[in-house]
């Protein structure tokens, strides 16, 4: 998603072929993490890998508040180009990972089938997990605002699409508020926020 031309091309392919009523920004959900002082690499065959997973309170304290404009300028530029390309023929949908989804990657060190580390943290070190989710909720809210600002620059028909994956149904009751808390920000006419919840895992 850091390659603007590629992100725009991939985002537009379904719209050019089938003309649906929405165009979704092609972007990885982990895109804002480097701006939070959480670097990661994409490894062939493994996907995203976070070399130093966050599992202690001291590590949580090192998570910073991102400057999306400085850390992810390519996201705003991609949204601007997409908005100009489709005009009023379709809604442009931004793309954001929800807090608990991001936390699973950050704590596990990448993708996981068992989510063993974050489950252990939830029960053995809940204060650490809550502190991490508090920061992620605030940071994701800022990232949402950043995308909305770009979508609103010259147009009024704007939609922001929030995507999340609940890693385990057992976490839903305890952590759903972190998934929706960041969705509450100063509203503006024409913004529709969709939170997609997928229950997965044991």
C-alpha positions as CSV (number, residue, x, y, z in Angstrom):
1,X,0.0,0.0,0.0
2,X,3.0,2.3,0.2
3,X,3.2,2.3,-3.6
4,X,0.5,4.8,-4.6
5,X,0.3,3.9,-8.3
6,X,-0.1,0.2,-7.4
7,X,-2.6,0.8,-4.6
8,X,-4.7,3.0,-6.9
9,X,-4.5,0.4,-9.8
10,X,-5.6,-2.5,-7.6
11,X,-8.3,-0.5,-5.9
12,X,-9.8,0.5,-9.3
13,X,-9.7,-2.9,-11.0
14,X,-13.1,-4.2,-9.7
15,X,-14.7,-0.8,-10.3
16,X,-13.4,-0.6,-13.9
17,X,-14.5,-4.1,-14.6
18,X,-17.9,-4.3,-12.9
19,X,-18.8,-0.7,-11.9
20,X,-20.0,-1.4,-8.3
21,X,-21.2,1.5,-6.2
22,X,-18.1,1.6,-4.0
23,X,-14.3,1.6,-4.4
24,X,-12.3,0.3,-1.5
25,X,-8.8,1.5,-0.8
26,X,-6.3,-1.3,-1.2
27,X,-4.2,-1.1,2.0
28,X,-2.8,-3.4,4.6
29,X,-4.4,-3.0,8.0
30,X,-0.9,-2.8,9.6
31,X,0.0,0.3,7.5
32,X,-0.1,2.8,10.5
33,X,2.0,0.6,12.8
34,X,5.5,2.0,11.9
35,X,4.1,5.5,12.8
36,X,3.4,4.1,16.3
37,X,7.0,2.9,16.7
38,X,6.0,-0.7,15.8
39,X,8.0,-1.7,12.8
40,X,7.2,-4.8,10.8
41,X,8.4,-6.7,7.7
42,X,6.5,-8.7,5.1
43,X,8.1,-12.1,4.7
44,X,7.4,-14.4,1.8
45,X,5.3,-17.4,2.9
46,X,4.7,-15.9,6.4
47,X,3.1,-12.5,5.8
48,X,3.7,-9.7,8.3
49,X,6.3,-10.3,10.9
50,X,6.8,-8.1,14.0
51,X,10.3,-8.8,15.2
52,X,9.7,-7.6,18.8
53,X,6.1,-8.5,19.8
54,X,4.7,-6.2,22.5
55,X,3.9,-8.3,25.7
56,X,5.0,-6.1,28.6
57,X,3.8,-2.8,30.1
58,X,7.3,-1.3,29.4
59,X,6.9,-2.1,25.7
60,X,3.3,-0.7,25.6
61,X,4.8,2.6,27.0
62,X,7.0,2.8,23.9
63,X,4.0,2.8,21.5
64,X,3.8,6.4,20.2
65,X,1.0,8.6,18.9
66,X,1.4,8.6,15.1
67,X,1.4,11.5,12.8
68,X,-0.5,9.9,9.9
69,X,0.3,12.8,7.5
70,X,4.0,12.2,8.0
71,X,3.9,8.4,8.5
72,X,1.4,7.5,5.8
73,X,1.3,10.2,3.2
74,X,0.8,7.6,0.5
75,X,-2.6,6.7,2.0
76,X,-3.9,10.2,1.6
77,X,-2.5,10.5,-1.9
78,X,-4.1,7.2,-2.9
79,X,-7.5,8.4,-1.5
80,X,-7.2,11.7,-3.3
81,X,-6.5,10.0,-6.7
82,X,-9.3,7.4,-6.2
83,X,-11.8,10.2,-5.4
84,X,-10.8,12.1,-8.5
85,X,-10.9,9.0,-10.7
86,X,-14.4,7.9,-9.7
87,X,-15.9,11.3,-9.2
88,X,-19.6,11.0,-8.2
89,X,-20.0,7.6,-9.9
90,X,-19.2,5.7,-6.7
91,X,-18.4,6.1,-3.1
92,X,-14.8,5.8,-2.0
93,X,-14.2,3.6,1.0
94,X,-11.2,4.0,3.3
95,X,-9.7,1.0,5.0
96,X,-8.7,0.8,8.7
97,X,-7.9,-2.1,11.0
98,X,-9.8,-2.1,14.3
99,X,-7.9,-2.0,17.7
100,X,-8.2,-5.6,18.8
101,X,-7.4,-6.9,15.3
102,X,-4.2,-4.8,15.3
103,X,-3.4,-6.0,18.9
104,X,-3.5,-9.7,17.8
105,X,-0.7,-9.0,15.3
106,X,1.3,-6.9,17.7
107,X,1.2,-9.3,20.6
108,X,1.5,-12.5,18.5
109,X,4.3,-11.1,16.3
110,X,2.3,-11.7,13.1
111,X,-0.6,-13.8,12.0
112,X,-1.7,-16.7,14.2
113,X,-4.1,-19.6,14.2
114,X,-4.1,-20.1,18.0
115,X,-3.7,-16.5,19.3
116,X,-2.0,-18.1,22.3
117,X,-0.1,-15.1,23.4
118,X,-2.9,-12.6,23.3
119,X,-5.2,-15.1,25.1
120,X,-2.6,-15.5,27.8
121,X,-2.2,-11.8,28.1
122,X,-6.0,-11.3,28.4
123,X,-6.2,-13.5,31.4
124,X,-2.7,-13.3,33.0
125,X,-1.9,-9.6,32.3
126,X,-5.2,-7.8,31.5
127,X,-3.8,-4.4,32.5
128,X,-1.1,-4.7,29.8
129,X,-3.7,-5.7,27.2
130,X,-6.1,-2.9,28.2
131,X,-3.3,-0.3,28.1
132,X,-2.3,-1.4,24.6
133,X,-5.9,-1.4,23.4
134,X,-6.4,2.1,24.9
135,X,-3.5,3.4,22.9
136,X,-4.5,1.6,19.7
137,X,-8.1,2.9,20.0
138,X,-6.9,6.5,20.2
139,X,-4.3,6.0,17.4
140,X,-6.8,4.3,15.1
141,X,-9.3,7.2,15.7
142,X,-6.6,9.6,14.5
143,X,-5.9,7.5,11.5
144,X,-9.6,7.4,10.7
145,X,-9.8,11.2,10.9
146,X,-6.8,11.5,8.6
147,X,-8.5,9.4,5.9
148,X,-11.8,11.3,6.3
149,X,-10.0,14.6,5.9
150,X,-8.5,13.4,2.6
151,X,-11.9,12.1,1.4
152,X,-13.6,15.4,2.3
153,X,-11.1,17.7,0.5
154,X,-13.3,18.4,-2.5
155,X,-16.2,16.0,-2.3
156,X,-19.3,15.4,-0.1
157,X,-20.3,11.8,-0.9
158,X,-17.9,10.1,1.4
159,X,-17.9,6.7,3.1
160,X,-15.3,5.2,5.5
161,X,-15.2,1.5,5.8
162,X,-13.8,0.0,9.0
163,X,-12.7,-3.7,8.8
164,X,-12.0,-5.9,11.7
165,X,-11.4,-9.6,12.5
166,X,-12.4,-10.9,15.9
167,X,-9.8,-13.6,16.5
168,X,-12.0,-15.6,18.9
169,X,-15.7,-15.5,19.8
170,X,-14.8,-15.7,23.4
171,X,-13.2,-12.3,23.3
172,X,-16.2,-10.6,21.8
173,X,-18.1,-9.6,25.0
174,X,-14.9,-8.3,26.8
175,X,-13.3,-6.4,23.9
176,X,-16.0,-5.3,21.5
177,X,-16.0,-1.8,23.1
178,X,-12.4,-1.3,22.0
179,X,-13.5,-2.0,18.4
180,X,-16.2,0.6,18.4
181,X,-14.8,3.2,20.8
182,X,-12.5,4.8,18.2
183,X,-15.5,5.0,15.7
184,X,-16.9,7.9,17.7
185,X,-15.4,11.2,16.5
186,X,-16.8,14.5,15.5
187,X,-19.3,13.6,12.8
188,X,-19.6,15.3,9.5
189,X,-22.4,15.1,6.9
190,X,-22.0,12.3,4.5
191,X,-19.7,10.1,6.5
192,X,-21.0,6.5,7.0
193,X,-18.9,4.2,9.2
194,X,-19.3,0.5,8.8
195,X,-17.7,-1.9,11.4
196,X,-17.4,-5.4,9.9
197,X,-17.1,-8.1,12.5
198,X,-16.0,-11.6,11.6
199,X,-15.9,-14.3,14.3
200,X,-13.1,-16.7,13.8
201,X,-10.9,-19.0,15.7
202,X,-11.7,-21.5,18.5
